[in-house]
Amino acid sequence: MRPFYRASHYSMKNSVGYLIRRTSNLMLPQMEAIFAEEALTYSQWSVLMVLREWGHSTAAELARDICHDAGSLTRILDELEQRDLIARARSETDRRVVSLSLTPQGLTMVENLLPRVVEHWNTLLGDFSHLEIKLLVKLLTRLTAATEGKRDEHSPRGRKRQEKLAEHFVRRKEHRENRQKRGHHP
């Protein structure tokens, strides 16, 4: 396929990277305002949502998924644990592994905030058709996968990480299916 960009026609207004970054920077304070009453940050919300979807995770998996550095993620996890929104449990088979999960209070907070988040996104996307939204999600998902693959192909541990990530997504899918069978819906 012929490349889309040429140096002579590349600018901010047609740069996918710039547009994604600008959208993210504009969206962040709007999302933070939604969580202000609960004294919750967007990063904390992201952790709670991942744990809601996955059921449980480790700090390393979370850091990779939400693209957060381990140091600041540890502080976020400490704050969420102090507020009794998440629980840490050390693995009995490998004491180095600590599993994270939502507490009932954490799940309640997510469920209470979710309608506000959904309303916000529905407002932002109000001028988009359902087909356009589905296409946008599909294209951003493909771009994310391509970006992850590019990152991983340059890393000595990249291929191993990709294999672990593939296994992780299979486990997540199985977990989601099991939750749905038990009557829990995402």
C-alpha positions in Angstrom: 0.0 0.0 0.0 1.2 3.5 -0.8 2.2 5.5 2.4 -0.3 8.1 3.5 2.1 10.7 4.9 4.8 12.6 3.0 7.1 15.1 4.7 5.9 17.9 2.4 2.2 17.4 3.5 2.6 16.4 7.1 1.2 18.9 9.6 -0.5 18.9 13.0 -4.0 19.0 11.6 -3.5 15.7 9.7 -1.2 14.0 12.3 -3.0 11.1 13.9 -0.5 11.3 16.8 -1.1 15.0 17.4 -4.9 14.6 17.2 -4.9 11.7 19.6 -2.7 13.5 22.1 -4.8 16.7 21.8 -8.0 14.8 22.3 -6.6 13.0 25.3 -5.3 16.3 26.9 -8.7 17.9 26.4 -10.6 14.9 27.7 -8.6 14.4 30.9 -9.8 17.5 32.8 -13.4 16.7 31.8 -13.1 13.2 33.2 -11.3 14.4 36.3 -14.3 16.7 36.9 -16.7 13.7 36.8 -14.6 12.0 39.6 -14.0 15.2 41.7 -16.9 14.4 44.2 -15.3 11.1 45.0 -11.7 12.6 45.2 -10.7 10.1 42.5 -8.2 10.7 39.7 -8.5 9.5 36.1 -5.5 7.2 36.7 -7.3 5.7 39.8 -10.5 5.3 37.7 -8.5 3.5 35.0 -7.2 1.0 37.6 -10.7 0.4 39.0 -12.1 -0.1 35.6 -9.4 -2.6 34.6 -10.1 -4.6 37.8 -13.8 -4.4 37.2 -13.3 -5.9 33.7 -10.6 -8.4 34.5 -11.7 -9.5 38.0 -8.1 -9.4 39.2 -4.6 -8.4 38.0 -1.1 -7.7 39.1 0.6 -4.4 39.2 2.9 -5.3 36.3 -0.1 -6.2 34.1 -1.9 -3.0 35.1 1.2 -0.9 34.4 1.5 -2.4 30.9 -2.2 -2.1 30.1 -2.7 1.5 31.2 0.8 2.6 30.2 1.7 3.8 33.6 5.2 3.7 35.2 5.5 1.2 38.1 6.5 3.9 40.7 3.5 6.1 40.3 1.2 3.1 39.9 2.4 1.8 43.2 1.3 5.1 44.8 -2.0 4.9 43.1 -2.5 1.3 44.3 -1.5 2.3 47.9 -4.1 5.1 47.9 -6.8 2.8 46.5 -6.0 0.2 49.1 -6.1 2.7 51.9 -9.5 3.8 50.8 -10.6 0.1 50.8 -11.4 0.3 47.0 -8.9 -2.5 46.1 -7.5 -5.5 47.9 -4.0 -7.1 47.5 -3.5 -10.8 48.0 -0.1 -12.5 47.8 -0.1 -15.7 45.7 0.3 -18.9 47.8 2.3 -20.5 45.0 4.6 -17.6 44.2 5.1 -15.2 47.0 6.5 -12.6 44.6 3.1 -12.2 42.9 0.5 -10.0 44.4 -3.0 -10.2 42.9 -5.2 -7.1 42.9 -9.0 -7.0 42.9 -11.8 -4.7 43.6 -13.4 -4.7 47.0 -17.2 -4.5 47.3 -16.8 -0.8 48.1 -14.6 -0.3 45.0 -17.1 -2.1 42.8 -19.9 0.1 44.2 -17.9 3.3 43.4 -17.3 2.1 39.9 -21.0 1.2 39.4 -22.1 4.6 40.8 -19.7 6.6 38.6 -20.3 4.6 35.4 -23.5 6.3 34.4 -21.8 9.7 34.6 -18.9 8.4 32.4 -21.3 6.9 29.9 -23.3 10.2 29.8 -20.1 12.2 29.2 -19.0 9.9 26.3 -22.5 9.9 24.8 -22.5 13.7 24.9 -19.1 13.9 23.2 -20.1 11.4 20.6 -23.6 12.8 20.1 -22.9 14.0 16.5 -21.5 10.6 15.5 -23.6 7.8 14.1 -23.4 4.4 15.8 -21.5 3.1 12.7 -19.0 5.9 13.0 -18.4 5.2 16.7 -17.9 1.5 16.0 -15.5 2.3 13.2 -13.6 4.8 15.4 -13.3 2.1 18.2 -12.2 -0.5 15.6 -9.6 1.8 14.1 -8.2 3.0 17.4 -8.0 -0.7 18.5 -6.0 -1.5 15.4 -3.7 1.5 15.9 -3.1 0.5 19.5 -2.3 -3.1 18.5 0.1 -1.8 15.7 1.8 0.6 18.2 2.2 -2.2 20.8 3.6 -4.5 18.2 6.1 -1.9 17.0 7.2 -1.2 20.6 7.6 -4.9 21.3 9.5 -5.8 18.2 12.3 -3.5 19.2 12.6 -4.9 22.7 14.7 -7.9 23.5 11.8 -9.2 25.7 9.2 -8.0 23.2 8.3 -11.3 21.6 8.0 -13.0 25.0 5.8 -10.1 26.2 3.6 -10.4 23.2 3.1 -14.1 23.9 2.3 -13.4 27.6 -0.1 -10.6 26.5 -1.9 -13.0 24.1 -2.2 -15.5 27.0 -3.5 -12.7 29.2 -6.2 -11.7 26.8 -7.3 -15.4 26.5 -7.6 -15.5 30.3 -9.5 -12.2 30.4 -11.9 -13.5 27.8 -12.4 -16.7 29.7 -12.9 -14.8 32.9 -15.5 -12.5 31.3 -17.4 -15.5 29.9 -17.4 -17.2 33.3 -18.7 -14.0 34.9 -21.5 -13.8 32.3 -22.4 -17.4 32.9 -22.7 -16.7 36.7 -25.0 -13.7 35.9 -22.5 -10.9 36.2 -22.6 -8.6 33.2 -19.8 -6.2 32.1 
